[in-house]
Amino acid sequence: MNKRLEYKNAFADIFMFDNGTEVKEFQVMIHANSSRLSFNQQLEAIIGAYNHLLSDELQGASAVFKRYFLSDAANQADDVIVNDVTDCAKSIIEQPPLDGTKIALWVYLMTNVQTGIGKSGLYEVRHGAFRHLWNGSAHNMAANSEYQTRLLFNEYNMQLIQEGCTLEANCIRTWFFVNDVDLNYGGVVRARNQFFFTQGLTVNTHFIASTGIGGRQQDPNVLSQMDNYAIAGIQKEQIHYLYAPSHLNRTSDYGVSFERGTYVDYADRRHVFISGTASINNKGEVMYPKDIVKQTHRMWENVEALLKEADCTFEEVSEMVVYLRDIADYGIVKELYEERFQGKPYVIVHAPVCRPGWLIEMECMAIKKISNPENVAF
């Protein structure tokens, strides 16, 4: 179910999943509704809308992950950190919302879960047999993007080991935000390829769903920032990988190592994680160079093909993040999304894609009610 709620100087688009069990799930995108307000006024409006939601529509829900999209992280991130005291995993990145405002917020919430900081420092969401481990804004100050990414993986691997997990068996999703992606993405790719190989993640086993995209941290010396999600207690048989070979090639064909998508089955629901997806064919070629409209439609077609493998459609998609290389394309892309997805939580931000020929990329999550008593309930 989708719903839009209006608040003072802000509005929220909400997706709710309720299959009659005690754990309801919500995906929310909160937007400031005036570009004429100062950053602090927009931040106040966003947090005010969020607090209203918690006391009303989303009463009893707990945030498990937040991402703030900022227009100027160097001058804004500290204010977010000071004013948002929510106890959850938080990602803060400079990816300006393209509606002209300075800030937007994506929040993922659940009811009847226990939350807190795990012994490793990862944020833990507990329910039943599972511990969902979220982390946001991981970064370091190593010499270049390759060294920074290698260190990020080393540190994350140690955290997973502390939680009784491994990267290969438990990590479901990663995000990499790369400062000057045209220059620094190659280092991220090299570090990931090398580290994955040491962990038994190869084209013959599996990789991890991921987005690698332009994004700037508060400190300009941070060239690679990582967010991640893993599940402690998950079994190998519950995790499935999406390929859509009629539309997409394996990422390893052009030297990178991530899965196009992943879905996880519980007894009562299916979670689908679609990686950053662009206008590409199954030979790895950019489709419709320099044509933003045709690239958008091909991107949707690719995402639909991935969702279909998980027995889902865009109806089950709960949130979308859309990345544009050129801010001048916002107007037409906004029209296209409003025509097809009005009311569904999404945000369009400025963030160059890892290959210059791709004008647009999107990622999404989906959730579907299933009944599979052989699996453990969520």
N, C-alpha and C positions, 0 to 999 in steps of 0.2 A: 504494500500500500504506500502511495506517495501522498505527501501533504505539504503545502506551503503555509507558513505562519509569519505574520508581520509583527515587528516590534519597533520600538523607537529607534529610528536611524539604521535599522537592520532588518533582514528577513532570513528565514531558515527554510530550506528544502529538506524534507525528512522522508526516509524510506524505513518502513517497519516490517520486520519478519516476525510473525507469531503463528506457530504451528500447534498451539495449545499446551505446550510444555512450559516449565517454569522459566526457561531462558528465552526471553525475547531479545531480538537484536535490532539496533537502529544505526543507520548511517545518516549523518547530518552534514550539510554544507551551509555555513552561515556567512552571509555577505553583508557588508555595509551598503546602504542604499543611496549614499551621496558622496560624490568625489570632492565636494566642496568643504567637507569637514577636515579638521586636522587629524594627524595620525592618532593622537591620544583620544580624540573624540570618536574616531572609528573603532579603536580598540575597546573603548568603554562600551560602545554600542554592541560589538560582537560578544564581549563577555557578558554584558547585560542580557542579551538574547539567550545565550547559553544557560545562564542562571535561571531565567524564566522557564526555559524548557525543562530543566531538572526539577523545578518545583511544580510543574504542571503536566505537560504532555508526556514527559519522560520520567515521571516520578518513580523512584526506586531503581533507576538505571545507573550504572557506573561507567564512566569513561575508561576505555582500555587503551585507546591510542588517539592522539591528536596531531594534526599537522597544520602549522601556520604558514601561509603563503604571504610573503612581505615584498613591498616594493623597494625597500632600502634597508637591508638587514643591519648594516653598520650602525645606523642611527635608530633602529626600531627594535632589534632583538632584545636588548636589555629591558625595555619597557614591557615586552611580552613576558619575560622571565619573572619580573617583579610582580606583575598584575595577575598572572594566571598561576594560582597556587594549587590547581588540581593535581591529585596524586595519581598520575598515569604517565605512560611513555609519551614524550613530546618531541616532535620534529619541528624545527624552525628553519626555514630556508628562504632565500631571496629568489622568488619566482613571481614577479608582479602580476596580480590579477589584471586581466585586460579589459575589465569594465571601467577602468579609470580610478578605482579605489586603491587604497594603500595596503589593504589586508583582507584576507579571507581565511576561513577556518573549516577544516574537515575534522569531524569527530566520529569515532566508532564507539558505540555503547552497548552494554548488555545488562540484563536484569539477573538477579539471584546468582551472582558470582562473587567470589572473594578475591580481593586485589591487594597487592603490596609489592614491595621490593624483594626480589629473591636474593639468595646469598651471594650470587655472582654480580649483582647490580642490575640484572635484567628485570624489567617490570613483569610481575607474575599475575596471571588471571587464572584462578582455580575454579574448576567445577567438575564434579564426578571424578573420573579417572585421569583427567587431563590437566596439565599446567601449560597455559598459553604464554609464551615468553616474548615480550615486545621490547624493542629498544629504538630510540630516536636520537638523531644528531650526534652520532659517534664520529669523532674526528681526532686528528693529531697534527703535529707540526713537522713531520719528516720532510726530507729535502725536495721531493718531487711527487707527482701523483702516483707513480708506481710504488715508491717506498711507503707513501701514506696508505695506499690500499692494502699493501702487504701487511703492514702493521695493524690495520683495522681487522683484517681476517685473523691474524695471529691472536689478537686480543679477544675477538668474538669467539674463536675456537676455544680458548681457555675458559671463557664464561660458560659456554655450552658444556664443557667437560665438568665444570663445577656443578652444573645442574643435572649431571648424569646423562647428558645428550652428546650427539656428534653432529657435525655439519651435514654429513651424508645422510643420516637417518632421520633428523628432526627439523632441519631448517626448511621452511616452506617458501619464504619470500624475502627478497632483499631489494633495496633501492639505493642507487648511487647518484649523488648530486655532484656534478663535476664543474668546477670553476674554469671557465673558458673551455668548453667541451671540445671544440675543434682542435685545440692544442693539447689537452691533457687526457682525453679519453683513451688514447693508445696506451698510456701507462697503466690506467685502471684495468684495461683488458689483459695486458701482459701479466699483471700481478694476480688477477683472478684466475687466468688460465693455469698459471704455475701452481698457485695454492690449491686449486681444485684437484689437480693431478696428484698432489701429495695426499689428498684426502679420499682418493678413489672415486672422484667425480669425473667421469669421462663420457665420450659419446657412446660408449658401450654400456654404461650404467645409467646415469642420469645427471642433469645439472639442476639448477634452482631457478624458479620463476623470478624475474628481475626487471627493473627499469634502470637504465643508465641514461641520464639526461643532464642538460645544463642546469646549474643552480649554484648560487653563491652563499657561502656561510658568512657569519658576522665578521670574522677575521679573514682578510683577503689572502693570507698565507695558507689557508685551508683549501686544498685543491680537490679533495675527495671526501665527501661526507656520506655516511652509511646509516640507513635505517634497516631493521631486520625483524623477522618473525619466525619463531620456531614453536613446536609443540612437543612437550615432554609427555610420554605415555602413548604416543601414536604408534601404530603398527604399520609395517611396510605395506601390507595389503590394503590399507586405507588410503594410500597416496597414489594418485594417478597423474600421468603427464599428457599434455595436449599437444598435437602436432599439426593437424589440418594440412596434410601433404598436398592436397589439391590446390592450396592457396599459398602455402609458405614452405620455405626450405628449412632444414636444420641450421641452427645458428652456427654450428661448428663448421659449416661449409665456407663461411667467410671469416673464420678465425676467432669467434667469440664463443662464450660458454654460458648460456642461460637457456632455460626452457621457455617455450612460447606461452605456456600456461600450465597450471597445476590445479587439480581438485582433490579435496579431502572428504571422504565419506564417513559420517557417523551413523548411528542407528536411525536418527530422525531427521537429518539434514545433510545437505551437500554444500560445502564452501568452495567457490571457484575463484582462482586468482589469475587474471589475465595480465601478462607482462606488457611492457611498453610495446605497442604495435603500430606500424606505419603502413604506408602504401608500397607494398613489396609483393613480388610474385614468388612462385615456388622454385625459381632459379636464383633468388637472392637479388634480383634487379629492382631498382626504383621504378615504380609505375607512375606514369603521368607527370614527368618532370615539369616543374614551374606552373602546374595547374592545381590550385588549392581545392577547387570544388571536386574535381575528379579524384584527387588524392584522398579527400575526406570520405568519399563514397567507397573507394577501394579499401581504405582502412576499416570502415564499418563492416564491409564484406568479409575481411580477414578475421575481425573479432567475432562476427557471427559464425564463421566456420569453426573457430576454436570453441565457442560456447556450445555449438551443436554437438561436438564430441563429448561434452559434459552433459548432454541432454538438456541444455538450457537455451534460452533466447534472451534478447535484450529485456524482456519482461521481468526476468529474474535478476537483472543487474541492479545492484544496490547503490553504487556510486561510480562516478567517472572523473578522472583528471585528464584534461586535454592540454597538450603542450604545443605552442606555436613558435616557429622560428622567427617569423616576421609579424610584428604587431599590426601592420597594415592589413593583415588577413583576418583580424578579429571580427569585423563587421559581418562579413559573409559567413564565417564559421558559426558565429552566434546565431545568425538566422537559420542555418541548417540544423543546429542542435535544438533550437526552440521549436522548430517545425516538427522534429521527430521525437524529442525527449522532454518536452515541457513538463515541469514539475518534478522530474527526476533529479536527485542531488548530483550536480556536477560543477566543476570550476574550470575556466579557461585561463591559462597563465602563459606568460612569456618565458620560454625555456627552449633553447635550440636543441634539436635532436642530434644524435651522435653522428649522422651522416648528412652532410650539407644539402643533398638533394631532397631529403625528406622535409617537407614544409610543416607537417603535422604528425603528431603521435598521440595515442591515448592509452590509458590503462584502466582497468576496472576490476571490481569484485562482484560476484553474484552469489545468491543463496537460494537453495531450492529444497522444498520439503520432500523427503524420501522416507521409505520404510524398509529398513534392512536390519532385522533383528540379529543377524550374525555379527554386526558391528556393535561397539560400545556406544551408548547414548552420549550426546554432547554434554 
